[in-house]
Amino acid sequence: MNKVMLIGNVGKDPDVKYYDADQAVAQFPLATTERGYQLQNGTRVPDRTDWHNIVMWGNLAKIAERYVHKGDRLYVEGKIRYRYYDDKKGQRRFITEVYADNMELLTPRPTTNSATETATTTSSSNTTMATSNDEDKLPF
């Protein structure tokens, strides 16, 4: 099984490229941090931050282009992939990437007045509907 789950912060805005028939691929770095701790003998182990290369395809790439920005906290689920290439000097370079299958934005978005008004209107209309039906009163 090849499954990776990461929670971290986006290092830079996604680099999105389009190719055949409006297909998209997005790439960006994600930083995960393992918190430091102190051993019983008093030795302090510092925080450790790792950087991961995230790759998203298709609709997920388009969503990332629209909603993911530098500094956002993100949950990414996917697979580890390895590839290599030869650079201009002829040296072989290896790259580890996470091909994302799923993502969830963890950074709260600021609410706008129109979104607040819509939520208020929806909740008040639901309340009205719930209280207008007296036949379904609960005994508690």
Secondary structure, 3 states (H helix, E strand, C coil): CCCEEEEEEECCCCEEEEEHHHEEEEEEEEEEEECCEECCCCCEECCEEEEEEEEEEHHHHHHHHHHCCCCCEEEEEEEEEEEEEECCCCCEEEEEEEEEEEEEECCCCCCCHHHHHHHHHHHHHHHHHHHHCHHHCCCC
